Amino acid sequence: MSLKAQLTDDMKAAMRAKESGRLATIRLVLAEIKRKEVDERIELDDAQVTAVVEKMIKQRKDSITQFEAGGRQDLADIEKAELGILTAYMPAGLSDEEIAAEVQAAVAASGAAGPQDMGKVMGILKPRLAGRADMTAVSAQVKKALAGA
C-alpha cells in the first residue's frame, strides 16, 4: 500500500473514531500532497510523499522552538501532537552506527580529502539517507569525519 493510500485510510479511520486532532493533521498532509501534485502536474510517489512529510516535521520542530521561546506552551503542545502523528508516517530511522557507516562509505567513494569536499559527500548521502536520518546530524558526522581526513 502506498503512503498516500495509507494516509487516506488513516483519515477515514480518524473520522470514524472522531479523533479530531489526528484527522486535522492528516488532512493537512493530504492537502499539502495535493497542492504539490497540482502545482507540478505530477503524481507523487512514496519518496516524494515522504519528502513532504519530512518538510512538515521540520516545520513543526521549528514552530515548537519558536512557541516555547515566546512562552506559548499551549501552541507548542499542539505542534508536538502534530509532530507525533507525522513522525508515524516516516520510515524507520537509522541508528548512529548505521549513519556513521554510510558516512565512511560515502567519504571513501567520493575520495574526499578534507572539509572542502563536504558537498561531494553530502551529495552522495542525501539520496541514500533522505527520510531515514536527520540530515543535520548526518552533516555533523560528515564534518567530523572530514576533519580527521
TORPA-4810 file (N, C-alpha, C, O; in nm, 3 decimals):
<nodes>
NODE_1_0.085_-0.118_0.000_0.000_0.000_0.000_0.089_0.124_0.000_0.184_0.134_0.077_M
NODE_2_0.057_0.218_-0.087_0.137_0.339_-0.095_0.110_0.425_0.029_0.010_0.410_0.098_S
NODE_3_0.204_0.515_0.054_0.193_0.602_0.171_0.072_0.695_0.159_0.006_0.725_0.258_L
NODE_4_0.045_0.739_0.037_-0.070_0.827_0.016_-0.201_0.751_0.045_-0.293_0.807_0.105_K
NODE_5_-0.209_0.626_0.002_-0.328_0.544_0.028_-0.343_0.518_0.178_-0.454_0.518_0.231_A
NODE_6_-0.230_0.496_0.245_-0.232_0.474_0.389_-0.283_0.598_0.461_-0.362_0.588_0.556_Q
NODE_7_-0.239_0.716_0.417_-0.286_0.840_0.477_-0.436_0.856_0.459_-0.507_0.897_0.551_L
NODE_8_-0.486_0.823_0.340_-0.629_0.833_0.313_-0.708_0.737_0.403_-0.811_0.774_0.459_T
NODE_9_-0.659_0.613_0.415_-0.725_0.515_0.503_-0.724_0.560_0.648_-0.823_0.546_0.719_D
NODE_10_-0.609_0.616_0.692_-0.599_0.664_0.829_-0.692_0.784_0.853_-0.744_0.801_0.963_D
NODE_11_-0.711_0.865_0.750_-0.803_0.978_0.762_-0.946_0.927_0.783_-1.019_0.979_0.867_M
NODE_12_-0.983_0.826_0.707_-1.117_0.768_0.722_-1.134_0.706_0.860_-1.239_0.721_0.923_K
NODE_13_-1.030_0.637_0.908_-1.036_0.576_1.041_-1.047_0.683_1.149_-1.121_0.665_1.247_A
NODE_14_-0.974_0.794_1.134_-0.980_0.903_1.231_-1.119_0.968_1.231_-1.168_1.012_1.335_A
NODE_15_-1.182_0.974_1.114_-1.318_1.029_1.106_-1.415_0.939_1.183_-1.497_0.987_1.261_M
NODE_16_-1.402_0.808_1.160_-1.492_0.714_1.228_-1.472_0.718_1.379_-1.569_0.708_1.456_R
NODE_17_-1.346_0.731_1.422_-1.315_0.730_1.564_-1.333_0.868_1.628_-1.316_0.884_1.749_A
NODE_18_-1.367_0.966_1.548_-1.386_1.104_1.594_-1.262_1.160_1.664_-1.272_1.227_1.767_K
NODE_19_-1.145_1.131_1.607_-1.018_1.183_1.658_-0.988_1.313_1.581_-0.921_1.311_1.477_E
NODE_20_-1.037_1.423_1.633_-1.029_1.550_1.559_-0.885_1.598_1.536_-0.853_1.648_1.428_S
NODE_21_-0.798_1.583_1.635_-0.659_1.628_1.620_-0.586_1.549_1.514_-0.517_1.605_1.429_G
NODE_22_-0.601_1.418_1.519_-0.536_1.330_1.420_-0.593_1.357_1.280_-0.518_1.362_1.182_R
NODE_23_-0.723_1.373_1.273_-0.789_1.398_1.145_-0.738_1.528_1.083_-0.709_1.533_0.963_L
NODE_24_-0.728_1.632_1.163_-0.683_1.762_1.112_-0.539_1.753_1.059_-0.508_1.810_0.955_A
NODE_25_-0.453_1.682_1.131_-0.314_1.669_1.089_-0.304_1.591_0.958_-0.231_1.630_0.867_T
NODE_26_-0.377_1.481_0.948_-0.373_1.401_0.825_-0.429_1.480_0.707_-0.378_1.471_0.596_I
NODE_27_-0.533_1.558_0.732_-0.588_1.641_0.625_-0.486_1.746_0.579_-0.478_1.777_0.460_R
NODE_28_-0.408_1.800_0.673_-0.303_1.895_0.635_-0.201_1.829_0.542_-0.160_1.889_0.442_L
NODE_29_-0.162_1.707_0.576_-0.064_1.635_0.494_-0.122_1.609_0.355_-0.056_1.635_0.254_V
NODE_30_-0.244_1.559_0.350_-0.306_1.529_0.221_-0.325_1.655_0.138_-0.311_1.652_0.016_L
NODE_31_-0.358_1.766_0.203_-0.373_1.893_0.131_-0.240_1.938_0.072_-0.234_1.987_-0.040_A
NODE_32_-0.133_1.921_0.149_0.000_1.960_0.100_0.042_1.871_-0.017_0.101_1.919_-0.114_E
NODE_33_0.011_1.742_-0.008_0.042_1.649_-0.117_-0.035_1.690_-0.242_0.021_1.697_-0.352_I
NODE_34_-0.163_1.717_-0.225_-0.248_1.756_-0.338_-0.199_1.887_-0.399_-0.196_1.901_-0.521_K
NODE_35_-0.160_1.984_-0.315_-0.110_2.111_-0.365_0.015_2.090_-0.451_0.028_2.148_-0.559_R
NODE_36_0.105_2.006_-0.402_0.228_1.979_-0.475_0.198_1.908_-0.608_0.259_1.938_-0.711_K
NODE_37_0.104_1.814_-0.605_0.067_1.743_-0.729_0.006_1.838_-0.831_0.037_1.829_-0.950_E
NODE_38_-0.080_1.928_-0.787_-0.144_2.022_-0.878_-0.042_2.122_-0.932_-0.041_2.151_-1.052_V
NODE_39_0.044_2.174_-0.845_0.144_2.272_-0.887_0.240_2.214_-0.991_0.272_2.280_-1.090_D
NODE_40_0.285_2.092_-0.967_0.386_2.031_-1.054_0.326_1.941_-1.160_0.397_1.891_-1.247_E
NODE_41_0.193_1.919_-1.154_0.122_1.835_-1.250_0.182_1.696_-1.261_0.206_1.644_-1.370_R
NODE_42_0.205_1.636_-1.144_0.259_1.501_-1.136_0.184_1.423_-1.029_0.110_1.481_-0.949_I
NODE_43_0.204_1.293_-1.030_0.151_1.207_-0.925_0.269_1.174_-0.834_0.368_1.118_-0.880_E
NODE_44_0.260_1.209_-0.706_0.372_1.186_-0.615_0.386_1.039_-0.582_0.287_0.970_-0.556_L
NODE_45_0.511_0.991_-0.582_0.537_0.854_-0.537_0.570_0.857_-0.388_0.571_0.963_-0.326_D
NODE_46_0.597_0.739_-0.331_0.621_0.731_-0.187_0.739_0.817_-0.142_0.733_0.879_-0.036_D
NODE_47_0.845_0.821_-0.220_0.963_0.900_-0.182_0.928_1.048_-0.175_0.973_1.119_-0.085_A
NODE_48_0.848_1.095_-0.271_0.810_1.236_-0.272_0.712_1.268_-0.160_0.716_1.376_-0.102_Q
NODE_49_0.622_1.173_-0.129_0.528_1.193_-0.018_0.607_1.198_0.112_0.577_1.279_0.200_V
NODE_50_0.707_1.112_0.126_0.792_1.112_0.245_0.864_1.245_0.258_0.879_1.297_0.369_T
NODE_51_0.908_1.302_0.146_0.975_1.433_0.150_0.879_1.541_0.198_0.919_1.631_0.272_A
NODE_52_0.752_1.533_0.157_0.652_1.630_0.202_0.633_1.617_0.353_0.630_1.718_0.424_V
NODE_53_0.620_1.494_0.401_0.601_1.470_0.545_0.724_1.518_0.622_0.712_1.578_0.729_V
NODE_54_0.841_1.490_0.566_0.966_1.532_0.632_0.972_1.684_0.643_1.016_1.737_0.746_E
NODE_55_0.930_1.754_0.539_0.929_1.901_0.542_0.833_1.951_0.650_0.863_2.047_0.721_K
NODE_56_0.717_1.885_0.661_0.619_1.927_0.761_0.671_1.900_0.903_0.644_1.977_0.994_M
NODE_57_0.746_1.791_0.921_0.806_1.761_1.051_0.906_1.871_1.088_0.909_1.918_1.201_I
NODE_58_0.988_1.910_0.991_1.086_2.016_1.016_1.015_2.147_1.054_1.060_2.218_1.143_K
NODE_59_0.904_2.177_0.986_0.828_2.299_1.018_0.774_2.291_1.161_0.777_2.390_1.234_Q
NODE_60_0.725_2.174_1.201_0.670_2.159_1.336_0.780_2.178_1.441_0.758_2.242_1.543_R
NODE_61_0.898_2.121_1.416_1.009_2.136_1.511_1.048_2.283_1.526_1.071_2.330_1.637_K
NODE_62_1.054_2.354_1.414_1.086_2.497_1.419_0.979_2.574_1.496_1.011_2.662_1.575_D
NODE_63_0.853_2.541_1.472_0.742_2.608_1.540_0.746_2.584_1.689_0.722_2.675_1.769_S
NODE_64_0.776_2.460_1.728_0.784_2.427_1.871_0.889_2.513_1.938_0.867_2.568_2.046_I
NODE_65_1.005_2.524_1.875_1.113_2.606_1.930_1.068_2.751_1.945_1.092_2.813_2.049_T
NODE_66_1.005_2.804_1.843_0.960_2.944_1.845_0.852_2.967_1.951_0.857_3.066_2.023_Q
NODE_67_0.756_2.875_1.959_0.648_2.892_2.056_0.699_2.883_2.199_0.656_2.958_2.286_F
NODE_68_0.792_2.790_2.223_0.847_2.777_2.358_0.929_2.901_2.395_0.926_2.946_2.509_E
NODE_69_1.003_2.954_2.297_1.081_3.075_2.323_0.988_3.194_2.350_1.023_3.285_2.426_A
NODE_70_0.872_3.194_2.288_0.777_3.303_2.306_0.683_3.283_2.423_0.595_3.366_2.447_G
NODE_71_0.700_3.173_2.498_0.617_3.148_2.615_0.476_3.101_2.581_0.385_3.119_2.662_G
NODE_72_0.457_3.042_2.464_0.325_2.993_2.423_0.324_2.840_2.427_0.323_2.774_2.323_R
NODE_73_0.324_2.786_2.548_0.328_2.641_2.566_0.204_2.573_2.509_0.211_2.459_2.463_Q
NODE_74_0.089_2.642_2.511_-0.033_2.584_2.456_-0.018_2.554_2.307_-0.059_2.447_2.260_D
NODE_75_0.039_2.647_2.232_0.061_2.626_2.089_0.172_2.524_2.064_0.165_2.447_1.969_L
NODE_76_0.273_2.525_2.149_0.382_2.426_2.136_0.327_2.285_2.156_0.370_2.192_2.088_A
NODE_77_0.234_2.268_2.250_0.175_2.136_2.275_0.097_2.086_2.154_0.101_1.968_2.122_D
NODE_78_0.026_2.176_2.087_-0.048_2.138_1.966_0.049_2.093_1.858_0.026_1.991_1.791_I
NODE_79_0.157_2.167_1.840_0.258_2.131_1.740_0.324_1.997_1.774_0.351_1.917_1.685_E
NODE_80_0.349_1.973_1.902_0.409_1.845_1.944_0.316_1.728_1.913_0.362_1.622_1.872_K
NODE_81_0.187_1.748_1.932_0.090_1.643_1.900_0.092_1.615_1.749_0.091_1.499_1.708_A
NODE_82_0.096_1.719_1.668_0.103_1.702_1.523_0.233_1.634_1.483_0.235_1.549_1.394_E
NODE_83_0.342_1.672_1.550_0.472_1.611_1.522_0.469_1.461_1.547_0.524_1.383_1.468_L
NODE_84_0.405_1.419_1.655_0.395_1.277_1.686_0.318_1.201_1.579_0.354_1.088_1.543_G
NODE_85_0.213_1.261_1.528_0.133_1.197_1.423_0.213_1.189_1.294_0.212_1.085_1.227_I
NODE_86_0.280_1.297_1.258_0.358_1.300_1.134_0.474_1.201_1.138_0.505_1.136_1.037_L
NODE_87_0.538_1.189_1.252_0.654_1.100_1.266_0.617_0.955_1.238_0.700_0.878_1.190_T
NODE_88_0.492_0.918_1.267_0.448_0.780_1.244_0.451_0.743_1.096_0.455_0.624_1.063_A
NODE_89_0.449_0.841_1.008_0.448_0.813_0.863_0.587_0.811_0.801_0.602_0.789_0.681_Y
NODE_90_0.688_0.834_0.882_0.824_0.830_0.831_0.878_0.688_0.839_0.840_0.612_0.928_M
NODE_91_0.968_0.650_0.747_1.028_0.518_0.756_1.116_0.508_0.880_1.156_0.610_0.937_P
NODE_92_1.146_0.386_0.920_1.228_0.365_1.039_1.362_0.436_1.024_1.426_0.429_0.919_A
NODE_93_1.402_0.506_1.129_1.526_0.581_1.125_1.648_0.491_1.141_1.639_0.380_1.192_G
NODE_94_1.760_0.542_1.097_1.885_0.468_1.110_1.950_0.500_1.244_1.935_0.609_1.298_L
NODE_95_2.022_0.403_1.297_2.095_0.425_1.422_2.220_0.508_1.393_2.259_0.525_1.277_S
NODE_96_2.282_0.558_1.499_2.405_0.638_1.481_2.515_0.556_1.416_2.593_0.608_1.336_D
NODE_97_2.522_0.427_1.450_2.625_0.340_1.392_2.602_0.321_1.242_2.697_0.322_1.164_E
NODE_98_2.475_0.305_1.203_2.444_0.288_1.061_2.474_0.416_0.983_2.524_0.410_0.870_E
NODE_99_2.444_0.529_1.044_2.474_0.657_0.979_2.625_0.673_0.965_2.674_0.715_0.860_I
NODE_100_2.700_0.640_1.070_2.846_0.651_1.065_2.904_0.562_0.956_2.997_0.602_0.886_A
NODE_101_2.848_0.442_0.940_2.896_0.350_0.836_2.868_0.408_0.697_2.953_0.401_0.608_A
NODE_102_2.750_0.466_0.678_2.715_0.530_0.550_2.808_0.648_0.521_2.851_0.667_0.408_E
NODE_103_2.838_0.727_0.625_2.927_0.842_0.609_3.066_0.795_0.565_3.125_0.852_0.473_V
NODE_104_3.117_0.692_0.632_3.250_0.641_0.597_3.253_0.588_0.453_3.349_0.611_0.380_Q
NODE_105_3.148_0.518_0.414_3.140_0.465_0.278_3.135_0.579_0.176_3.199_0.572_0.071_A
NODE_106_3.060_0.684_0.206_3.048_0.797_0.114_3.179_0.873_0.104_3.217_0.919_-0.004_A
NODE_107_3.250_0.888_0.216_3.380_0.956_0.215_3.477_0.877_0.128_3.551_0.935_0.048_V
NODE_108_3.477_0.745_0.145_3.566_0.660_0.065_3.527_0.665_-0.083_3.614_0.672_-0.170_A
NODE_109_3.399_0.662_-0.113_3.353_0.660_-0.252_3.382_0.792_-0.324_3.411_0.793_-0.444_A
NODE_110_3.374_0.902_-0.251_3.396_1.033_-0.314_3.543_1.070_-0.320_3.581_1.161_-0.394_S
NODE_111_3.625_1.002_-0.244_3.766_1.036_-0.240_3.791_1.169_-0.171_3.886_1.240_-0.203_G
NODE_112_3.704_1.204_-0.076_3.714_1.332_-0.007_3.844_1.339_0.072_3.883_1.245_0.141_A
NODE_113_3.910_1.455_0.060_4.039_1.473_0.126_4.033_1.571_0.242_4.131_1.584_0.316_A
NODE_114_3.923_1.639_0.259_3.915_1.736_0.367_3.780_1.806_0.368_3.690_1.771_0.291_G
NODE_115_3.766_1.904_0.456_3.638_1.974_0.472_3.586_2.040_0.344_3.466_2.059_0.328_P
NODE_116_3.676_2.075_0.252_3.633_2.138_0.127_3.552_2.042_0.039_3.485_2.086_-0.054_Q
NODE_117_3.558_1.912_0.066_3.487_1.812_-0.013_3.353_1.772_0.049_3.293_1.671_0.011_D
NODE_118_3.307_1.850_0.145_3.182_1.815_0.214_3.063_1.807_0.118_2.977_1.721_0.134_M
NODE_119_3.059_1.894_0.019_2.949_1.894_-0.078_2.941_1.764_-0.156_2.832_1.713_-0.182_G
NODE_120_3.056_1.710_-0.193_3.060_1.582_-0.265_2.999_1.471_-0.180_2.916_1.393_-0.227_K
NODE_121_3.043_1.465_-0.054_2.998_1.359_0.037_2.849_1.373_0.064_2.776_1.273_0.061_V
NODE_122_2.802_1.495_0.091_2.660_1.516_0.118_2.576_1.484_-0.006_2.463_1.437_0.006_M
NODE_123_2.631_1.511_-0.123_2.561_1.479_-0.247_2.537_1.330_-0.263_2.435_1.288_-0.319_G
NODE_124_2.630_1.251_-0.213_2.614_1.104_-0.217_2.516_1.059_-0.109_2.433_0.972_-0.134_I
NODE_125_2.526_1.118_0.010_2.445_1.073_0.123_2.300_1.116_0.116_2.212_1.040_0.159_L
NODE_126_2.271_1.233_0.063_2.134_1.285_0.064_2.034_1.188_0.003_1.933_1.159_0.067_K
NODE_127_2.057_1.137_-0.119_1.957_1.044_-0.174_1.949_0.912_-0.096_1.842_0.852_-0.087_P
NODE_128_2.060_0.868_-0.040_2.062_0.741_0.035_1.987_0.750_0.167_1.917_0.657_0.207_R
NODE_129_2.002_0.863_0.236_1.953_0.874_0.373_1.828_0.960_0.388_1.774_0.973_0.498_L
NODE_130_1.781_1.020_0.280_1.665_1.109_0.288_1.546_1.036_0.350_1.506_0.929_0.304_A
NODE_131_1.490_1.095_0.453_1.374_1.037_0.520_1.407_0.934_0.626_1.322_0.899_0.707_G
NODE_132_1.531_0.886_0.625_1.568_0.783_0.722_1.662_0.835_0.830_1.689_0.766_0.928_R
NODE_133_1.713_0.957_0.810_1.805_1.014_0.908_1.791_1.166_0.907_1.758_1.226_0.805_A
NODE_134_1.817_1.227_1.022_1.816_1.372_1.033_1.942_1.425_0.962_2.054_1.396_1.004_D
NODE_135_1.922_1.500_0.855_2.035_1.542_0.774_2.128_1.639_0.846_2.245_1.649_0.810_M
NODE_136_2.080_1.709_0.948_2.171_1.795_1.024_2.268_1.710_1.105_2.385_1.745_1.120_T
NODE_137_2.219_1.597_1.158_2.307_1.506_1.231_2.406_1.440_1.135_2.522_1.420_1.170_A
NODE_138_2.360_1.406_1.016_2.448_1.347_0.915_2.556_1.447_0.878_2.673_1.412_0.866_V
NODE_139_2.516_1.572_0.859_2.612_1.677_0.823_2.719_1.693_0.931_2.836_1.710_0.899_S
NODE_140_2.679_1.686_1.057_2.774_1.697_1.167_2.873_1.579_1.164_2.993_1.598_1.186_A
NODE_141_2.822_1.460_1.135_2.913_1.343_1.128_3.007_1.353_1.010_3.123_1.312_1.019_Q
NODE_142_2.959_1.409_0.898_3.046_1.426_0.780_3.157_1.524_0.814_3.273_1.501_0.780_V
NODE_143_3.121_1.636_0.881_3.223_1.736_0.920_3.329_1.672_1.007_3.449_1.694_0.988_K
NODE_144_3.283_1.591_1.104_3.376_1.526_1.194_3.467_1.429_1.118_3.588_1.424_1.142_K
NODE_145_3.409_1.353_1.026_3.488_1.255_0.950_3.589_1.325_0.859_3.702_1.278_0.844_A
NODE_146_3.548_1.437_0.799_3.637_1.506_0.708_3.744_1.587_0.782_3.852_1.611_0.728_L
NODE_147_3.717_1.627_0.904_3.818_1.699_0.983_3.935_1.608_1.016_4.048_1.653_1.028_A
NODE_148_3.905_1.478_1.031_4.011_1.382_1.060_4.079_1.330_0.935_4.180_1.261_0.943_G
NODE_149_4.023_1.361_0.817_4.077_1.308_0.690_4.204_1.378_0.650_4.263_1.346_0.546_A
</nodes>
